[in-house]
Amino acid sequence: MRKLVVICVVITGALLISGCQEIDTEVSAVTVMDAPNDSGGGVVVAWPAPAGVKVDSFAIERLDPETGKYTPLTTVKGDETFLEDTGLTPNADYSYRVVANLADGKTTAVGEGAGRPTGEWFNFNRLNVLVGVVSFVVLVLVFISMARGGKELFVRKIAGLEAVDEAIGRATEMGKPILFVSGLGDASDIATIAAMTILAKVARKTAEYETPLIVPCRDPIVMMVEKEMVREAYTEVGRPDAFEEDSVFYVTDSQFGYVAAVDGIMLRERPATNFYMGAFYAESLILAETGAQTGAIQIAGTDRVTQFPFFITACDYTLMGEELYAATAYLGRDPLMLGSLKGQDWAKAVILVILIVGAILIALTGLGEVDTTWFARLFETVS
């Protein structure tokens, strides 16, 4: 872990140093310098205001390399003394001339200048993002190290996950199967991936207790992955012969055709425990109500906010949002996953504090009490 932290520090230092490089060229009174924090397509042209005269405007001209003559670029107000020219070619030389248009109608040359735009490796306007990312990585690495060192990391109890063993035990005692539905998402859906990891934990328990497991699938790719995960779970507990190929099977990719088939399985097989984990849509209440009518213990989990009310109403336990993602670390207590989970929780706590403090300071800024421009940028980033 120390090596990773050192690498992060070295990379950060290199970015900061590289971001400070500029190429400035001054000819006469006009200065042309590379625009900071860009990809190399801009320069800043600066000039002094003529002394003792009133200037209405400044005309900025850029040298055309093909004709060798200065062509008008733009005109700015007389109280402005700089201009940023963008859309340039990186590492090419550009020359500028500034002419002052005086109040009496006359013009006077301020001067000429040349410069070259170059790209920076690091955008200092995003320094707060770098600090946030590095801080988050360090937090996660620290907690992973603590978990691997044997330290007991506290994770609040999640009722739905605490009831998993009880639900599997009840099915075993009653001699009835367990139904696991991994939602209607495909293999790239994060909720489906979380459901697969929970299925692997459930499959290990069913293999130990010799409890029948039924896993109907809507997506063929999901079916193949889940079949291998269940097979591996049975092998890990020393019961590869107990695995049944037909326990994980494909039904149909039709939304309500799939739901009708699953409801039929519930009514025929009468499973003692139903798991609904993953992405669910309009079919959630149909599944949950059918399972409730069969008298099964039902544990649901989804990240679809619109489906929470239906699962909460019809199921015994419901995992909401990130509780579904935390299930793997909660059930398996793997140091890598557990440390990552704790690191994320602490990062969220820090962000929450920043949001609260930022809201207060920005409110004070609006009242003219304090100047918090830098904190405003940080507040916009984390919000």
Secondary structure, 3 states (H helix, E strand, C coil): CHHHHHHHHHHHHHHHHHCCCCCEEEECCEEEEECCCCCCCEEEEECCCCCCCCEEEEEEEEEECCCCEEEEEEEEECCCCEEEEECCCCCCCEEEEEEEEECCCCEEEEEEEEECCCCCCCCHHHHHHHHHHHHHHHHHHHHHHHHHCCCCCCCCCCHHHHCHHHHHHHHHHHCCCEEEEEECCCCCCHHHHHHHHHHHHHHHHHHHHCCCEEEEECCHHHHHHHHHHHHHHHHHCCCHHHCCHHHEEECCCCHHHHHHHHHHHHHHHCCCEEEEEEECCCCHHHHHHHHHHCCCEEEEEECCHHHHHHHHHHCCEEEECHHHHCHHHHHHCCHHHHHHHHHHHHHHHHHHHHHHHHHHHHHHHHCCCCCCHHHHHHHHHHC
